[in-house]
């Protein structure tokens, strides 16, 4: 029998925070933030990023969580309810639709990349990196991408795991796995940071990440920091709205949003302190992206004393970060079905199977369909394969659009009494700052990000 969502709440605030931090922390935290920070001013960039998180990221998180809690249902039913409550057009349900469609499409290709982590956990466990040089490592990674059967198997295993957890509900599934995975993730990170401090070039890593170079702070750098601040904390994906719908009134939205942002940033910084000292110790290229994780680091693990164990810990860490995010992406889809009185386990399977089927196109874009260019008539998209095209449409168009609509709805459509009731900000100046940020600063910042990423 399906259980109405309105009767489900998080069992405790720590459980909520662990689940939400898990949804926010993903693959990008382990390579993109440290690399972008190092290449764009180090400590100067980190300061700009933290300012963006505090000034914009946290306010929009508060807005999305407050919408979810006030609506008390899936993103779609929440927006339907609040549109009626505020007396505005039902067309605002587009936010609900985007908050279900974005995670569905996102999970379909995110799962493909996350599946690589499973393969590399197995490789590390078998000590396959022993004696690796750059050429061998690159060939190993390319062989994985060239095999559609292997990629489909990994894709299937990863999504099946997420389906199993979500099918067991908030308490028996998401909370339970988050209470195990997130503390373990932080523990693994700390172990790796200690190892880097003892056995690697921590001085070079600290200099790369934190030595402030204000000469590198350009307008483009500020846009990068804005984009990282917005997207690293899962704004606009639908997970914050969905998880917010399970929040009791006793949970402070302000402290919750600040805690999530702080934990997410801490993971990114710790990842940098764990990864880059090792990279510099062995004279490797700190270039970002999949190349750093799946080509460069295995070379280091193959050369260092104890690299067998450290490599295994790292790829388990990578899997945990990816898996907790996938759970958060699947829940908004399942919650929509659950709102309609459907059986959760069955709908988890249906949702996961849909994402799996859509992900086959991303799998094939690395091999059999590598030459396919679906939108070659558009200059901006002409050279993008299917995987790159999906990633661009989600990251550069749909996510910013949804974040913009959430900010506008919360700042301009919801009444002052509605937002005050949810945010519970007793400090009038605090509420004024939030309202000014969500009404003016956030829409302008999102517009700048969209314009820059497209044009």
Secondary structure, DSSP 4 states (H G I P E B T S, - for coil): ----GGG---S-HHHHHHHHHHHH--HHHHHHHHHHHHHTTTHHHHHHHHHHIIIIIHHHHHHHHHHHHHH-S-HHHHHHHHHHHHT--GGGGHHHHHHHHHHHHHHHHHHHHHHHHHHHHHHHHTTTTTT--HHHHHHHHHHHHH-HHHHHHHHHHHHHHHHHHHHTHIIIIIIHHHHHHHHHHHHHHHHHHHHHHHHS-HHHHHHHHHS--GGG--HHHHHHHHHHHHHHTTTTSSHHHHHHTT--TTS-HHHHHHHHHHHHHHHHHHHHHHHHHHHHHTT-----SHHIIIIIHHHHHHHSTTHHHHHHHHHHHHHHHHHHHHHHHHHHHHHHHHHTT--HHHHHHHHHHHHHHHHHHHHHTTTTTTT--TTTTSGGGTT--HHHHHHHIIIIIIHHHHHHHHHHIIIIIS-HHHHHHHH----HHHHHHHHHIIIIIHHHHHHHHHHHHH-
